[in-house]
Amino acid sequence: MPKLPVISGIEAIKALERLGFTIVRQRGSHIVLRRNSSGCVVPNHRELKLGTLSGVLKQAGVSLDEFIRALHV
């Protein structure tokens, strides 16, 4: 199992958009994405902490392998 990468909020959003998520709204630095009935909130920070990224993936229902493949496309 690969390790969580250190990435920015924008990079995480781009990878989630490749997985079919769309931006619904933004309030401050928090961007809400949705795919069907599942959604997640991604903070638009320069560097996401590993626990934050892990929580975003869990909220979105996306596996780490799936996310890393979308990240490197």
PyMOL commands that place a pseudoatom at each C-alpha (Angstrom):
pseudoatom trace, name=CA, resn=MET, resi=1, chain=A, elem=C, hetatm=0, pos=[0.000, 0.000, 0.000]
pseudoatom trace, name=CA, resn=PRO, resi=2, chain=A, elem=C, hetatm=0, pos=[1.503, 3.349, -1.046]
pseudoatom trace, name=CA, resn=LYS, resi=3, chain=A, elem=C, hetatm=0, pos=[2.038, 6.171, 1.404]
pseudoatom trace, name=CA, resn=LEU, resi=4, chain=A, elem=C, hetatm=0, pos=[-0.044, 9.323, 1.379]
pseudoatom trace, name=CA, resn=PRO, resi=5, chain=A, elem=C, hetatm=0, pos=[1.623, 11.984, -0.784]
pseudoatom trace, name=CA, resn=VAL, resi=6, chain=A, elem=C, hetatm=0, pos=[2.275, 15.519, 0.416]
pseudoatom trace, name=CA, resn=ILE, resi=7, chain=A, elem=C, hetatm=0, pos=[0.235, 17.651, -1.980]
pseudoatom trace, name=CA, resn=SER, resi=8, chain=A, elem=C, hetatm=0, pos=[-1.645, 20.953, -2.066]
pseudoatom trace, name=CA, resn=GLY, resi=9, chain=A, elem=C, hetatm=0, pos=[-5.393, 21.358, -1.871]
pseudoatom trace, name=CA, resn=ILE, resi=10, chain=A, elem=C, hetatm=0, pos=[-5.574, 22.279, -5.570]
pseudoatom trace, name=CA, resn=GLU, resi=11, chain=A, elem=C, hetatm=0, pos=[-3.738, 19.084, -6.573]
pseudoatom trace, name=CA, resn=ALA, resi=12, chain=A, elem=C, hetatm=0, pos=[-6.162, 17.033, -4.462]
pseudoatom trace, name=CA, resn=ILE, resi=13, chain=A, elem=C, hetatm=0, pos=[-9.141, 18.764, -6.078]
pseudoatom trace, name=CA, resn=LYS, resi=14, chain=A, elem=C, hetatm=0, pos=[-7.802, 18.117, -9.599]
pseudoatom trace, name=CA, resn=ALA, resi=15, chain=A, elem=C, hetatm=0, pos=[-7.319, 14.423, -8.804]
pseudoatom trace, name=CA, resn=LEU, resi=16, chain=A, elem=C, hetatm=0, pos=[-10.837, 14.168, -7.346]
pseudoatom trace, name=CA, resn=GLU, resi=17, chain=A, elem=C, hetatm=0, pos=[-12.263, 15.899, -10.426]
pseudoatom trace, name=CA, resn=ARG, resi=18, chain=A, elem=C, hetatm=0, pos=[-10.581, 13.232, -12.590]
pseudoatom trace, name=CA, resn=LEU, resi=19, chain=A, elem=C, hetatm=0, pos=[-12.473, 10.675, -10.485]
pseudoatom trace, name=CA, resn=GLY, resi=20, chain=A, elem=C, hetatm=0, pos=[-15.811, 12.289, -11.326]
pseudoatom trace, name=CA, resn=PHE, resi=21, chain=A, elem=C, hetatm=0, pos=[-16.242, 14.838, -8.514]
pseudoatom trace, name=CA, resn=THR, resi=22, chain=A, elem=C, hetatm=0, pos=[-17.449, 18.347, -9.313]
pseudoatom trace, name=CA, resn=ILE, resi=23, chain=A, elem=C, hetatm=0, pos=[-17.070, 21.543, -7.322]
pseudoatom trace, name=CA, resn=VAL, resi=24, chain=A, elem=C, hetatm=0, pos=[-20.413, 22.479, -5.769]
pseudoatom trace, name=CA, resn=ARG, resi=25, chain=A, elem=C, hetatm=0, pos=[-19.479, 25.550, -3.748]
pseudoatom trace, name=CA, resn=GLN, resi=26, chain=A, elem=C, hetatm=0, pos=[-16.740, 27.297, -1.830]
pseudoatom trace, name=CA, resn=ARG, resi=27, chain=A, elem=C, hetatm=0, pos=[-16.797, 29.140, 1.459]
pseudoatom trace, name=CA, resn=GLY, resi=28, chain=A, elem=C, hetatm=0, pos=[-13.537, 30.763, 2.414]
pseudoatom trace, name=CA, resn=SER, resi=29, chain=A, elem=C, hetatm=0, pos=[-10.733, 28.296, 1.830]
pseudoatom trace, name=CA, resn=HIS, resi=30, chain=A, elem=C, hetatm=0, pos=[-12.959, 25.199, 1.964]
pseudoatom trace, name=CA, resn=ILE, resi=31, chain=A, elem=C, hetatm=0, pos=[-14.154, 23.741, -1.339]
pseudoatom trace, name=CA, resn=VAL, resi=32, chain=A, elem=C, hetatm=0, pos=[-17.065, 21.291, -1.387]
pseudoatom trace, name=CA, resn=LEU, resi=33, chain=A, elem=C, hetatm=0, pos=[-17.039, 18.566, -4.052]
pseudoatom trace, name=CA, resn=ARG, resi=34, chain=A, elem=C, hetatm=0, pos=[-19.765, 16.050, -4.841]
pseudoatom trace, name=CA, resn=ARG, resi=35, chain=A, elem=C, hetatm=0, pos=[-20.107, 12.861, -6.867]
pseudoatom trace, name=CA, resn=ASN, resi=36, chain=A, elem=C, hetatm=0, pos=[-23.586, 11.318, -6.894]
pseudoatom trace, name=CA, resn=SER, resi=37, chain=A, elem=C, hetatm=0, pos=[-24.543, 11.044, -3.224]
pseudoatom trace, name=CA, resn=SER, resi=38, chain=A, elem=C, hetatm=0, pos=[-21.020, 11.199, -1.765]
pseudoatom trace, name=CA, resn=GLY, resi=39, chain=A, elem=C, hetatm=0, pos=[-19.175, 14.415, -1.151]
pseudoatom trace, name=CA, resn=CYS, resi=40, chain=A, elem=C, hetatm=0, pos=[-16.147, 15.852, 0.585]
pseudoatom trace, name=CA, resn=VAL, resi=41, chain=A, elem=C, hetatm=0, pos=[-14.676, 19.136, 1.756]
pseudoatom trace, name=CA, resn=VAL, resi=42, chain=A, elem=C, hetatm=0, pos=[-11.124, 19.986, 0.696]
pseudoatom trace, name=CA, resn=PRO, resi=43, chain=A, elem=C, hetatm=0, pos=[-9.259, 22.890, 2.307]
pseudoatom trace, name=CA, resn=ASN, resi=44, chain=A, elem=C, hetatm=0, pos=[-7.472, 25.024, -0.268]
pseudoatom trace, name=CA, resn=HIS, resi=45, chain=A, elem=C, hetatm=0, pos=[-4.102, 25.090, 1.513]
pseudoatom trace, name=CA, resn=ARG, resi=46, chain=A, elem=C, hetatm=0, pos=[-0.576, 25.043, 0.100]
pseudoatom trace, name=CA, resn=GLU, resi=47, chain=A, elem=C, hetatm=0, pos=[0.144, 21.742, 1.795]
pseudoatom trace, name=CA, resn=LEU, resi=48, chain=A, elem=C, hetatm=0, pos=[-2.435, 19.322, 3.179]
pseudoatom trace, name=CA, resn=LYS, resi=49, chain=A, elem=C, hetatm=0, pos=[-1.488, 17.489, 6.353]
pseudoatom trace, name=CA, resn=LEU, resi=50, chain=A, elem=C, hetatm=0, pos=[-1.540, 13.716, 5.979]
pseudoatom trace, name=CA, resn=GLY, resi=51, chain=A, elem=C, hetatm=0, pos=[-4.395, 13.302, 8.458]
pseudoatom trace, name=CA, resn=THR, resi=52, chain=A, elem=C, hetatm=0, pos=[-6.450, 15.894, 6.600]
pseudoatom trace, name=CA, resn=LEU, resi=53, chain=A, elem=C, hetatm=0, pos=[-5.869, 14.179, 3.245]
pseudoatom trace, name=CA, resn=SER, resi=54, chain=A, elem=C, hetatm=0, pos=[-6.738, 10.821, 4.787]
pseudoatom trace, name=CA, resn=GLY, resi=55, chain=A, elem=C, hetatm=0, pos=[-9.987, 12.282, 6.129]
pseudoatom trace, name=CA, resn=VAL, resi=56, chain=A, elem=C, hetatm=0, pos=[-10.867, 13.789, 2.750]
pseudoatom trace, name=CA, resn=LEU, resi=57, chain=A, elem=C, hetatm=0, pos=[-10.381, 10.429, 1.010]
pseudoatom trace, name=CA, resn=LYS, resi=58, chain=A, elem=C, hetatm=0, pos=[-12.449, 8.651, 3.655]
pseudoatom trace, name=CA, resn=GLN, resi=59, chain=A, elem=C, hetatm=0, pos=[-15.197, 11.276, 3.338]
pseudoatom trace, name=CA, resn=ALA, resi=60, chain=A, elem=C, hetatm=0, pos=[-15.169, 10.906, -0.453]
pseudoatom trace, name=CA, resn=GLY, resi=61, chain=A, elem=C, hetatm=0, pos=[-15.165, 7.105, -0.359]
pseudoatom trace, name=CA, resn=VAL, resi=62, chain=A, elem=C, hetatm=0, pos=[-12.046, 6.925, -2.533]
pseudoatom trace, name=CA, resn=SER, resi=63, chain=A, elem=C, hetatm=0, pos=[-9.297, 4.356, -1.964]
pseudoatom trace, name=CA, resn=LEU, resi=64, chain=A, elem=C, hetatm=0, pos=[-5.686, 5.486, -1.694]
pseudoatom trace, name=CA, resn=ASP, resi=65, chain=A, elem=C, hetatm=0, pos=[-4.634, 3.488, -4.769]
pseudoatom trace, name=CA, resn=GLU, resi=66, chain=A, elem=C, hetatm=0, pos=[-7.450, 4.992, -6.844]
pseudoatom trace, name=CA, resn=PHE, resi=67, chain=A, elem=C, hetatm=0, pos=[-6.521, 8.507, -5.690]
pseudoatom trace, name=CA, resn=ILE, resi=68, chain=A, elem=C, hetatm=0, pos=[-2.812, 8.075, -6.468]
pseudoatom trace, name=CA, resn=ARG, resi=69, chain=A, elem=C, hetatm=0, pos=[-3.614, 6.778, -9.975]
pseudoatom trace, name=CA, resn=ALA, resi=70, chain=A, elem=C, hetatm=0, pos=[-5.795, 9.861, -10.586]
pseudoatom trace, name=CA, resn=LEU, resi=71, chain=A, elem=C, hetatm=0, pos=[-3.071, 12.092, -9.163]
pseudoatom trace, name=CA, resn=HIS, resi=72, chain=A, elem=C, hetatm=0, pos=[-0.453, 10.913, -11.657]
pseudoatom trace, name=CA, resn=VAL, resi=73, chain=A, elem=C, hetatm=0, pos=[-2.600, 11.034, -14.802]
for i in range(1, 73): cmd.bond("trace and resi %d" % i, "trace and resi %d" % (i + 1))
show_as sticks, trace
zoom trace
